[in-house]
């Protein structure tokens, strides 16, 4: 499914239409055959990936217990236990990235907690930081020892693999000679 097209269509819908769509999706997901289809492919002790909607990222976990509607899992990165709806488990290993195509910056669904992204600071210097929280209009970044809230429109992907959190990124492009 092309989520970029779905998001484009949803952005043109009214709030009421979106509410109706959410209600319809919830009704379908509450039907027992969906949970059973996933639960039948899972085993206690199995390593899985699930989608964390708050962090907009995929997480690795181990199944501890299978219940009728949810699975108890141990998140490997944090050691925390979670009860997950079966629908959140990425049983087929599909790509969870939703790639919006906003006119500028990064979209809310293109950023995940833990990623390193860049932005121009107030002095027009390139900075980079690790995403620690996704807010409605901004991202909270850990930049060195400080936290900054930056609007999605000002974010960009960091291509430099040498970039360190909070570091001012130098322009390494050779300067073109000026004509006199």
Secondary structure by P-SEA (a helix, b strand, c coil): ccaaaaaaaaaaccaaaaaaaaaaaaaaaacaaaaaaaaaacccccccccccccccbbbbbbbccccccbbbbbccccccccccccccccccccccccccccccccccccccccbbbbbbccccbbbbbbbccccccbbbbbcccbbbbbcccccccccccccccccccccccccccccc
